Amino acid sequence: MRNARLKLGFLLLCIFLGNSINAQNKKSNSQIENEKDSSYVSVDVNFISDAVFMGRKDSISAPYVYPSMTYHHKSGFYTTGSFSYLTKSNESRIDLFIITAGFDFSIKKLFGDISVTKYMFNDDSYTVISEVEADVTASFKYDFDIINLAVTANTYFNSGSNSDFFLSSEISHDFISKNEKFQISPTAGIYFGSQNFYEDYYINNRLGNGRGQGEGSDDVNQSTTNIAIQESEKFNMMAIEFSIPMWYVHKSFTVSFLPAYVIPQNPATLIIDETLFEENIDKTFYWMLGFGYRF
């Protein structure tokens, strides 16, 4: 499930990186059929305009180039290695290494993907998931002919003591060209989860003294040290997203493009030195562009 993992990787950065989310996992139907019969190696180079995860992002934009290499066995087992290069002019660096091992399968109209991912962030990274160390993800999609329904569950293990659980659901419809080389799949998704990862990000990045700090106009003093998110462990709706993933496949080459508009929900309530501040989070448009080759 190459394009499925591609979008998942984007959301995880977003990255992200997803959501996860999770995302929100996509692939063209012709590729699903082709991947059943043989093992292969694929190389992809992708670009994401900003690192958005569950509707959250840093006050500084974080555009990434995201090369990856995957070995996929015909049994369904696969492993992927990748890194994310931050392309912002004054911050250019490798920001993240990712290693993923997983298993994907299809049974008639049911498609599934189960994976474990390890994240290794640069100490200067300021993305909202920069305190995440690993995740376990399970994604399932069923093709009802008229619509596709996808469900993804993730557990994220953070550098702090608490982990996060996310649950997302997406509905989409596939438009496929007669020669099956082009596919476009308008998608709507809803995402739920806890915010312990976000609390760790605020403590260590945005307002704390740890990794690289955001430079937005937050209404709090960045010299404060006692920072928490009220009820960060509470399971809430995090975001609603609308996207239009599309692919063009020619022999071993794939070109993909995904514009997305995300509407964050339930802004965090920050506790800064015993004073409450409600976070101001904005709707975001971002996009992803990818090129792939399969050997």
C-alpha positions in Angstrom: 0.0 0.0 0.0 2.5 2.5 -1.2 0.3 5.6 -1.5 -1.4 4.7 1.7 1.8 4.8 3.5 2.9 8.0 1.6 -0.1 9.9 2.9 0.3 8.4 6.4 3.9 9.6 6.4 2.9 13.1 5.3 0.4 13.3 8.2 2.8 12.0 10.7 5.0 14.9 9.7 2.1 17.1 9.7 3.6 16.1 8.7 1.0 15.1 10.1 3.6 12.9 9.8 -1.3 11.2 10.5 -2.4 12.2 11.3 -2.7 10.3 11.0 -3.2 9.8 10.5 -3.2 8.4 10.2 -4.2 9.2 8.1 -5.7 9.0 6.4 -4.4 6.3 4.1 -4.8 6.3 0.4 -3.8 4.5 -2.7 -4.9 4.0 -6.3 -6.9 0.8 -6.9 -4.7 -0.3 -9.8 -1.7 -0.2 -7.4 -3.4 -2.4 -4.9 -4.0 -5.0 -7.5 -0.4 -4.8 -8.8 1.1 -5.2 -5.4 -0.5 -8.5 -4.6 1.6 -10.5 -7.0 5.3 -9.7 -6.4 7.8 -8.2 -4.0 9.3 -4.8 -4.9 11.4 -1.8 -3.8 10.0 1.7 -4.2 11.7 5.1 -3.8 9.7 8.2 -3.2 10.5 11.9 -2.9 7.7 14.1 -1.4 7.2 17.7 -0.4 4.8 19.0 2.2 4.1 22.8 2.5 3.7 22.8 6.3 3.8 20.3 9.1 0.2 20.0 10.4 -0.9 17.3 12.8 -4.5 17.0 14.1 -5.0 20.6 13.1 -2.1 21.8 15.2 1.1 23.4 14.0 3.9 25.6 15.2 3.7 29.4 14.7 6.6 29.1 12.2 5.8 27.2 9.0 7.7 23.9 8.5 8.0 22.9 4.8 9.7 19.5 4.3 11.2 17.4 1.6 10.6 13.8 2.6 12.6 11.1 0.7 11.8 7.5 1.5 12.6 3.9 0.5 10.4 0.9 1.0 10.9 -2.8 0.6 7.5 -4.6 0.3 7.3 -8.4 0.3 4.6 -10.1 -1.7 3.3 -11.6 1.6 2.4 -8.0 2.8 5.2 -7.4 5.2 7.2 -4.2 4.5 9.8 -1.8 6.0 10.3 1.8 5.2 13.2 4.2 6.0 12.9 7.9 5.5 14.1 11.3 6.6 12.6 14.8 6.6 14.6 17.8 5.4 13.4 21.2 6.6 13.6 23.5 3.7 13.0 26.9 5.4 15.9 29.1 4.4 17.2 30.0 7.9 16.5 26.5 9.3 17.7 24.1 6.6 18.5 20.7 8.2 17.5 17.1 8.5 14.8 17.3 11.1 13.7 13.7 11.5 14.5 10.1 10.7 11.7 7.5 10.6 11.9 3.7 10.5 8.6 1.8 9.9 7.8 -1.9 9.8 4.4 -3.2 9.0 2.0 -5.6 7.3 -0.7 -4.7 4.8 -3.4 -6.9 3.2 -6.5 -7.0 1.2 -9.5 -9.4 1.4 -11.9 -8.7 -1.4 -13.0 -5.1 -0.7 -11.3 -4.8 2.7 -7.9 -3.2 2.9 -5.8 -3.1 6.1 -2.4 -1.8 7.3 -0.8 -2.4 10.7 2.6 -0.8 11.5 5.1 0.3 14.1 7.1 3.5 13.6 10.2 4.9 15.4 10.8 8.6 15.3 14.3 10.3 15.8 13.9 14.1 15.9 16.6 16.7 15.6 17.1 18.5 19.0 16.2 21.7 17.2 12.9 20.5 15.7 9.9 22.7 16.5 7.1 20.6 14.9 4.2 19.8 17.1 5.0 16.1 17.3 8.7 16.6 18.0 8.3 14.9 21.5 6.8 11.7 19.9 9.2 8.7 20.0 7.1 5.9 18.5 3.7 4.9 17.3 1.6 1.8 16.6 -1.0 2.3 13.9 -3.8 0.1 12.5 -5.8 1.3 9.4 -8.7 -0.4 7.7 -10.6 0.7 4.6 -13.7 -0.9 3.0 -14.8 -0.2 -0.5 -18.6 0.0 -0.7 -18.4 0.8 -4.4 -20.1 4.2 -4.1 -18.0 5.3 -1.1 -14.9 4.1 0.8 -15.0 4.1 4.6 -11.7 4.2 6.5 -10.9 3.9 10.2 -7.5 4.4 11.8 -6.4 3.9 15.4 -3.0 5.1 16.7 -1.1 5.0 19.9 1.7 7.5 20.2 4.4 7.2 22.8 5.8 10.5 23.9 9.1 11.6 25.6 7.0 12.5 28.6 5.3 9.9 30.8 2.0 9.9 29.0 1.0 8.4 25.7 -1.8 9.4 23.3 -4.6 7.5 21.6 -6.1 8.7 18.3 -9.1 7.5 16.4 -10.0 8.8 12.9 -12.6 8.1 10.3 -12.7 9.1 6.6 -15.2 8.8 3.9 -14.2 9.1 0.2 -15.2 8.4 -3.3 -12.9 7.3 -6.1 -13.0 8.7 -9.7 -10.8 6.5 -11.9 -9.9 7.0 -15.6 -10.8 4.3 -18.0 -7.2 3.3 -18.4 -6.8 3.2 -14.6 -3.8 5.5 -14.8 -5.4 8.5 -13.1 -7.4 8.6 -9.8 -8.9 11.4 -7.7 -10.6 10.7 -4.4 -12.3 13.6 -2.6 -12.1 12.8 1.1 -13.6 14.1 4.4 -12.2 13.0 7.7 -12.8 13.5 11.4 -10.1 13.0 14.0 -10.3 12.4 17.8 -7.5 12.1 20.4 -5.8 13.3 23.5 -3.2 16.1 23.7 -0.3 14.8 25.9 2.0 15.2 22.9 0.9 18.8 22.6 1.6 19.5 26.2 5.1 18.1 25.8 5.6 20.3 22.7 4.5 23.4 24.6 6.8 22.6 27.6 9.9 21.8 25.5 9.4 23.8 22.3 6.9 26.6 22.0 7.1 28.2 25.5 9.8 26.1 27.2 13.6 26.1 27.1 14.1 22.8 25.2 14.1 22.4 21.5 13.7 25.2 18.9 10.9 27.6 19.9 8.1 29.0 17.8 8.3 32.7 17.0 4.6 33.5 16.9 2.8 36.3 18.8 1.7 34.2 21.8 0.0 36.2 24.6 2.2 34.7 27.3 5.7 35.3 28.5 8.1 32.7 27.1 10.3 32.9 30.2 7.7 31.0 32.2 8.6 27.5 33.3 5.4 26.0 34.8 3.4 25.0 31.7 0.5 22.5 31.3 -2.5 21.8 29.2 -5.8 21.5 31.1 -7.1 17.9 30.8 -4.5 17.0 28.2 -5.4 13.3 28.6 -9.0 13.9 27.7 -10.2 12.3 24.5 -11.8 15.0 22.3 -12.5 15.8 18.7 -9.2 17.3 17.3 -9.9 18.2 13.7 -12.1 18.0 10.6 -10.2 17.8 7.3 -11.2 17.9 3.7 -8.7 16.8 1.0 -8.6 15.8 -2.6 -5.8 13.2 -3.1 -5.0 12.3 -6.7 -2.5 10.1 -8.5 -1.2 9.5 -11.9 0.5 6.1 -12.6 2.6 5.4 -15.7 4.4 2.0 -15.7 6.7 2.2 -12.6 6.3 5.9 -12.0 3.7 7.6 -9.8 3.0 11.3 -9.3 0.7 12.3 -6.5 -0.8 15.5 -5.2 -2.9 16.2 -2.2 -4.4 19.6 -1.3 -6.0 19.7 2.2 -8.0 22.1 4.4 -8.1 21.3 8.1 -10.4 22.9 10.7 -9.0 22.3 14.2 -11.4 21.7 17.1 -11.3 22.1 20.9 -8.4 24.5 21.3 -6.2 23.7 24.3 -6.5 25.6 27.6 -2.9 26.4 28.7 -2.0 26.7 32.4 1.0 29.1 32.6 2.2 29.8 36.1 -1.4 29.1 37.4 -3.0 31.5 34.9 -5.3 30.1 32.2 -5.0 31.0 28.5 -7.1 29.6 25.7 -5.1 28.8 22.7 -5.9 30.5 19.4 -5.7 27.9 16.6 -6.5 28.7 12.9 -7.8 26.8 10.0 -5.0 25.7 7.7 -4.6 24.9 4.0 -1.6 22.8 3.1 -0.6 20.6 0.2 1.6 17.6 -0.6 3.4 16.6 -3.8 5.1 13.3 -4.4 7.1 11.4 -7.0 7.7 7.7 -6.8 9.4 4.9 -8.7 8.9 1.2 -8.2 11.6 -1.4 -9.0 
